[in-house]
Amino acid sequence: MRSATRATLSPQISLMRARRSSVSSRERRRPRLRRSSISKLWTPKESRHAEASDYLAAQGWKQLSTTHWGRNALERNLYNTYAKIGVDMVPFGCGAGGFVGGWSIMQEPSLDLYAKAVDAGKKPISNIVANPPARRDAIRFTRMTDLGYFDPAQIPETDFAPLLDNWTQAGVWAPVGARVPLVCGRAERASRPCYRFTRLGEYYQPKVNALLVGYHMAFHMGGDTP
C-alpha cells in the first residue's frame, strides 16, 4: 500500500473530450487533473538536498541555479546555463560539445582520433545532428526552471492553471508576486504571479521541466501527456 501512495510529482493528466456546446477551443483542450495524485512525500534524498542547500546558503554561498552554487563572483555557471537554453556555443577541443545555428555538434571524443584528424587538416567532428522542434520548444521552459522558477506569462498560448494549483498544493513551488527581482520582473504582470521552486521542486527540476513540456505539447497537439 505504501508504494501505491507514493505518487510521483507527475499528475495523471487526461485530455477532456470536446464538448458540442459553444465552449471555446481553449476550454476544450484544457487538461483535467486528478487531485488524488497530489503528494507531499519526502524521501531521504530530497531531505538531504534541502539540508545541503540551506547549509550552503547559511555559509554565504550564492545559488546560481537549482543545482549549482558559487562562493564568489568568479563562479557564474555560464556554460551550464547557456548550454541548457540553446545559446550558440562553438565546441573546441577533444570531446567538446556545443550548438550552432540549430545544430548539435560533438567533437571527436577519442584523443588519438582527434589528434589524427587535426594532423590531417580535417575537422575533428564526430557527429552533427539537427535539433528537433521539440528541443527548441523545451528551451523556453528550461531557461526558467533551471533558475528555479516558472512564469506562465512567458508562454501565454498554453493554459497552465490546472498544473499551477496542483503543484502548489504538492509543495513543488509557491506563487510569488510579479515584482520579485530576477524572478518574474515586469510590473505589468503584477496580477499574474509566477512560481518559485521550493527545495522539493529544485530537487525534481529535470522532471518538472519535462512534465511542463509534455503538458504544453499535449495542450496543443491533443496527445497524452507523460
C-alpha positions in Angstrom: 0.0 0.0 0.0 2.9 2.4 0.7 4.2 2.1 -2.8 0.8 2.8 -4.1 0.5 6.0 -2.2 3.9 7.3 -3.2 2.6 9.2 -6.2 5.2 11.0 -8.2 5.1 14.7 -9.0 3.6 13.9 -12.3 -0.2 14.5 -12.1 -2.3 12.0 -14.0 -3.4 14.1 -16.9 -6.1 13.2 -19.4 -7.5 15.5 -22.1 -11.1 16.4 -22.0 -13.3 15.4 -24.9 -14.5 18.4 -26.9 -18.0 19.4 -25.9 -20.5 20.1 -28.5 -21.7 23.3 -26.8 -20.4 26.8 -27.5 -17.3 26.3 -25.4 -14.1 28.0 -26.6 -11.4 25.8 -28.2 -9.1 26.6 -25.4 -11.5 25.3 -22.8 -12.0 22.2 -24.9 -8.3 21.5 -24.9 -7.7 22.2 -21.2 -6.3 19.0 -19.5 -8.0 17.7 -16.4 -6.0 16.7 -13.3 -6.8 14.0 -10.8 -6.4 15.6 -7.4 -5.7 12.3 -5.8 -2.3 12.3 -7.4 -1.0 15.1 -5.3 1.8 14.0 -3.0 4.0 15.8 -0.4 6.1 12.8 0.5 9.8 13.5 1.1 12.4 10.8 0.7 15.8 10.9 2.4 17.4 12.1 -0.8 15.1 15.0 -1.1 15.7 15.9 2.5 19.4 15.8 2.1 19.2 18.1 -0.9 17.2 20.6 1.2 19.6 20.4 4.1 22.7 20.8 1.9 21.1 23.8 0.1 20.2 25.5 3.3 23.7 24.9 4.7 25.4 26.5 1.7 23.0 29.5 1.9 23.8 29.9 5.6 27.6 29.8 4.7 27.2 32.7 2.3 27.2 30.7 -0.9 25.2 32.1 -3.8 22.7 29.8 -5.5 23.3 30.1 -9.3 20.7 27.6 -10.4 18.7 24.7 -8.9 21.9 22.5 -8.9 24.8 25.0 -8.8 26.3 27.2 -6.1 29.1 29.7 -6.2 31.3 31.0 -3.5 32.4 34.2 -5.2 32.0 36.3 -8.3 34.4 34.1 -10.3 31.9 31.3 -10.4 29.0 32.3 -12.7 27.9 28.9 -14.1 27.6 30.4 -17.6 28.4 27.3 -19.6 25.9 25.1 -17.8 23.2 27.8 -18.0 23.8 28.7 -21.7 24.0 25.1 -22.7 20.6 24.4 -21.4 18.9 27.3 -23.1 20.1 26.9 -26.6 22.7 29.7 -26.9 25.1 29.2 -29.8 28.3 27.6 -28.3 31.2 26.6 -30.6 32.8 23.4 -29.2 36.6 23.5 -29.1 38.8 20.6 -28.0 38.6 16.8 -27.7 35.2 15.6 -26.6 33.7 19.1 -26.6 30.0 19.6 -27.5 28.1 22.6 -28.5 25.2 24.2 -30.5 25.4 26.3 -33.6 22.6 27.5 -35.7 20.1 24.9 -34.5 22.6 22.0 -34.8 24.2 20.0 -32.1 27.9 19.4 -32.7 30.2 16.9 -30.9 34.0 16.9 -31.3 35.8 13.6 -31.6 35.9 12.1 -28.0 38.9 9.9 -28.7 42.1 11.8 -28.2 44.0 9.7 -30.7 41.4 10.1 -33.4 41.1 13.8 -32.6 44.9 14.3 -33.0 45.0 12.4 -36.2 42.1 14.5 -37.7 43.9 17.7 -36.7 47.2 16.5 -38.2 45.4 15.6 -41.4 43.9 19.0 -41.7 40.4 17.7 -41.1 37.7 19.0 -38.7 37.7 16.6 -35.7 33.9 16.4 -35.6 32.3 13.0 -34.6 28.7 13.9 -35.3 26.3 16.8 -36.2 22.6 16.5 -35.5 19.8 18.9 -36.3 17.9 19.9 -33.1 14.3 18.9 -33.4 11.5 21.4 -32.9 10.7 19.8 -29.6 14.1 20.8 -28.2 13.6 24.4 -29.3 10.2 24.4 -27.5 11.7 22.8 -24.4 14.3 25.6 -24.2 11.6 28.1 -23.4 10.9 26.1 -20.2 14.4 25.2 -19.3 15.6 28.8 -19.3 13.2 29.4 -16.4 13.1 26.1 -14.4 16.9 25.8 -14.4 16.9 29.1 -12.4 14.3 27.8 -10.1 11.1 29.5 -11.3 8.3 29.2 -13.7 6.4 32.2 -15.2 3.3 31.1 -17.2 3.1 34.6 -18.7 6.1 33.8 -20.8 4.2 31.1 -22.5 0.7 32.7 -22.9 -0.6 30.3 -25.6 -1.0 27.5 -23.0 -3.3 27.4 -20.1 -1.3 26.0 -17.1 -3.9 26.7 -14.5 -4.5 23.0 -13.5 -0.8 22.4 -13.0 -0.2 25.6 -11.1 -2.8 24.7 -8.5 -1.9 21.0 -8.4 1.8 21.5 -7.9 1.4 24.4 -5.4 -0.6 22.1 -3.2 2.0 19.4 -3.7 4.7 21.7 -2.4 6.7 21.8 -5.7 6.6 25.6 -6.0 4.9 28.6 -4.4 3.4 31.7 -6.1 5.3 34.9 -5.8 4.4 38.5 -7.0 5.5 39.6 -10.4 7.7 42.3 -9.0 10.1 40.0 -7.3 13.6 40.9 -8.7 15.2 38.5 -11.1 12.3 36.1 -10.9 9.3 37.5 -12.8 10.3 41.1 -13.1 7.9 43.1 -15.2 5.4 45.3 -13.3 2.6 44.7 -15.7 2.4 41.1 -14.6 1.5 42.1 -11.0 -1.9 40.4 -11.3 -0.4 37.2 -12.7 2.0 35.6 -10.3 4.9 33.4 -11.2 6.1 30.4 -9.2 9.3 30.0 -7.3 10.5 26.4 -6.7 10.7 25.1 -3.2 13.6 22.9 -2.2 11.4 19.9 -3.2 10.9 21.5 -6.6 14.6 22.2 -7.1 15.3 18.5 -6.4 12.8 17.5 -9.1 13.6 20.3 -11.6 14.5 18.0 -14.5 11.3 16.0 -14.0 9.2 19.1 -13.6 10.6 20.6 -16.7 9.9 17.5 -18.8 6.3 17.4 -17.5 5.8 21.0 -18.3 7.0 20.4 -21.8 4.7 17.4 -22.1 1.7 19.3 -20.8 2.4 22.1 -23.3 2.7 19.8 -26.2 -0.5 17.8 -25.3 -2.4 21.0 -24.8 -1.7 22.0 -28.4 -1.5 18.6 -30.1 -4.2 16.7 -28.3 -2.0 13.8 -27.3 -1.5 12.1 -24.0 0.9 13.7 -21.5 3.7 11.7 -19.8 
